[in-house]
């Protein structure tokens, strides 16, 4: 059995909405704020380019964990479809 279009639209909207805060954080990193790990590495004498690379990896991990957790939640909360056998 297939899901209804309304359910699929609501699920996709919920997934996109769940990623908005982390996407806004990604847009602000480096322009508005310097994250703690990157600042600490720069102050300790590490090359700024290397510190930025590490920060990009960390932010990608945070973004992917937010996406995976939102997808798992939506999958676990999906309505169960039961088939009646006559």
N, C-alpha and C positions, 0 to 999 in steps of 0.2 A: 504494500500500500504506500502511496505517496503522501507526503506532507502537503498541506494546503499552501497556496501562494501567500496567504496572509501570515501564516506561521513563519515561512521562510523569509519574508520581508522583515518581520519583527526580529527574527534571530539575527539577520545580517545588520540591521540597524543597531541592535544591542551590542554586537561585536564591534562595530565601528565606533560606537559611543564609548565603549570600554577602553579603546586605544587612544582617545583624544587627550587625556591628561599626560600620558607618557610621550605622546608626539609633541605636545607643547613643551615639555621638558627638553626633548631632544633639540628643538629649535632654539632654545635659549642657552644651551650649554656652549660655553666659549664666547658667546657674544655678550650676554648679560652677566653671567656668573661663571666663576671658575670652580669646578667641583673640588672637593677636599683632596682626593687622591692625586689629581693633576697638580694642584697647588703644592702639596707636600713634596712631590717628586721634583718640581721646578726649584723649590727652595733648597732641596738637598743636593742640587747640582746636576741633576739628570738633564739631558738635552730636552728642550721643550717639544721638539718633534716626536721624540720617543714617548714623552708624557702624554701628548695628544693621542698617539696611537693606542696607548693603553686605555685612555679614557674612552675612545671610540669603541674599543672592544667591550669595556664594561657597560657602556650605554646600549650597545647591541644586545648584550646578554639580558639587561633589564627589560628592554623592549620585547625581546622574544619570550621572556618569562611571563610578561604581562599578557601577551597574545596567547600563549599556551594555556595559561590559567583561565582566561576568558573563554577560550574554546572548550576546555574541559568542563567548565561550569555550565555552559550552554548545552553541551552534550549530555551531562548528567541530569540536567533539569528538563530535558526534552520530554514531552508527553508520550506516554507509552500507548502504542496502537495495538489493540487486541483484535484478533480475528475470531469471529464466531463460526464454528463448524456446525452446519445443520445436520 
